[in-house]
Amino acid sequence: MRTTIVLARHGRTEWHHGNRYTGSTDLPIDEVGLQQARLLKEWAADYAPDALWSSPMLRARQTIAPIAEALGLEPTVDARLREVDFGSAEGKMLSELPPVVAKAFELDPVKDHFPGGEDPAEAADRVHEVFHQIGKQHEGGKVLVLAHNTLIRLLVCRVLGLPLSEYRRLLPALGPAALVRFRWQDGTVGLEAYNVPAVRMETLA
């Protein structure tokens, strides 16, 4: 049976507005993020998911909260859906990092990930694991998952067999509250839509 899994990035935070690495820093969404959460709620009413899953991070929980309330569903909060920890880059823009660190990261963000941060390959492993758990647990249903920018891009690369080191080049953008839709069937995964913004969410209904 076919399972539809839609991953949504959380709403905007103050740091994301400034393009700062937020990672493991647990910031709330800002006023724009709250509006994005309301738009997601409107879309979710039509999508009518059977289940909700969420990262435990505040920005994800705040984004999914109005959806959960409107649909009467309790989200499953799973730590494997948290964002990658960016270590020494937390709270900084790429331009504010030591040039040698920034250049190495741009060339290979997996092998030369930020000092003190999580290995992106390990993050890809954990999100891949929970993704397949969701597919099996809700087989034949529809699921909405609230997660994060880098984590979602790593997942897309992992399930499509793309090099993880190319996630920034192949998938350069995923906007706040944007959607990524997967088809999961008997462990086989297909990507149906990527980076659909809030203003076009009706195309994923």
N, C-alpha and C positions, 0 to 999 in steps of 0.2 A: 504493500500500500504506500501511496505517496504522502509524504509529510512536507508541509511548507513551513520553512523557518525564516522569519524575517528578523534581521538584526538591525537595531536602530542605535545610532550614536546618541549620547546624552545631549541635552541642551547646552548652550554656551555658558562658560564661566568668565570671570574677569581676566584670568590668565589666558584663556583661549582667544579672547578678543585681541589680546596683545601678542598672540602667537608665541606664548611661553610654554615650555614643556611642563606639563602638569602631572602626568604619571601617577605616582603614589601619593601626591599631595591632595588631601581630601577637601577640596573647595566646593562651595555651593554654586548652583547656577545663578546667573544674574537675571536682570529684568527681561532681556532678550531671550535668555534660556527658558524662562517661565512661559513666555509666549510660544516658543517652539514646543514646549511640553503640551500646551493647550492644542496646538495644531496636530501633534501626534495623537492626542486623545480623540480628536475629531476623526482622524483617519482610522484609528483602531476601532471606533464604533462600527464602521462599515466592514473592516477586515474581520472583526469578530473572532479573535483568537480563542483557542480552547485553553491555552495556558500562557502564563507570563513567567519569564526568568529575568534575573537582574544581577548585575555586578553589585557588590556590597558598598561601593563607593557612594558618597553622599550625592554627587551630581547625577549618577544613574538612578538612585532611589528617588530623588526629587522629580526626575523626568518621568518615571514610570508611575509615580503615586497617583496622579489624576486619572490615568488610564485604569489602574487597578480599582479605584473608587467607582469610576463610571461603569465598569464591566462587572463589578462584584467578584473579582478574582484576586487571590492572594499570590503575589509573586514568589517564586522560588529564588532565594538569594544564594548565589554560589560564588565562593571566593576565586574560583578559576576564571571567572569573567572579569576580574579586576584588570585595570590598565597596567601596562609594562612600567616598572620602576625605572626612571631615567637617571638615577644616581646623581652625579655632580651637575647634571644639566637641569635638575628640578628648579623651576622658577625662572629659568633663563631662556633667552632667545639664542638661536644658533650663532648669531653674530657676536654674542657676548662671551662665548666660550673661547678658550685658548685656540688659536688658529690650527695648531697641529692636531688637536682633538677634533675640531669641527671638520677638517679636511679628511681625516681618517674615517670619520663617521659617514661623511657623504659618499666616500668611495665604497665602503662596505659597512653598513649599519648593524650587521649581525656580528661579524668577526671583530670589528672595532666599535662595539657599542660603548655608551658613555661609562666612564670609570665609576665604579660603585653601583652601577645599575644592574638590572636583571638581563640575563642572556636572552635575546629575542627568540632564539630557537627553543628555549625552555618554555617561554610564554606561549609559543605556537603549539607546543606539545600539550600544555594544559587546556588551552581553549579548544583544540582539536578533540581532546578527550571528552570534554563536556558537551561539545557540539553533537558528537555521535550518541552520547547518552540521551540528549534531548530528542534526537531523531527516533531512537528506539523506544523511549518512554512514552512518546506522544505519536506513535505510528498511525498514519492516516489522518492526523489532525493538523491544526494550524497553531504556530507558536510565535510569540513576539519576545525578543530577547534584547534587553538594554545593556549595551556594552560601550566600548571605547575605540577611538580612532586607530591607533597603532595595532591594537589587539585584533580588530576586525580585519585590517589589511593583511596581517600575518595569517589569519585564518583563511582568507581568500587564496593567498599564495599556497598554503599547505594543501587545501582540498583540491586545487586545480593543478597541483604538481609544478608550480612555478618556483624559481629559486627565492628563498626567503631574503637573500641579500639584495634582491631587486624590488622589494616591496615599496620603497619610496619612489623609484623611477616608474614602475609599471602601474602603481596605484597612487598617484601623487596627491590626490585629494579625497577627503570624505567629510562633508560639511556637518556642522552641528545638527542633530536631529534627522540627518539623512538616513535613508534606508538601503539595506542590502538584502535581496531575497534569494534564498536557496531552495532547491528541490532535493529532498533526501528520500531515497527509495532503496531499501535493502542494502544500506551502507554505501550506495553510489550517490554521489553528490553532483548537482548541476547548478551553475550560477545563472539566475534568471534576470536579475537587475542589480545595478550597482550605483551608489551615490545619487539616489533619487531624492531631491531636496523637498523640504516641507511644502513648498508652493506647488509641487507636482505630485504630491503623495497619492492623489486620487488615481494615478496610473497604476498603482500597486494594489488597489482594492480588489 
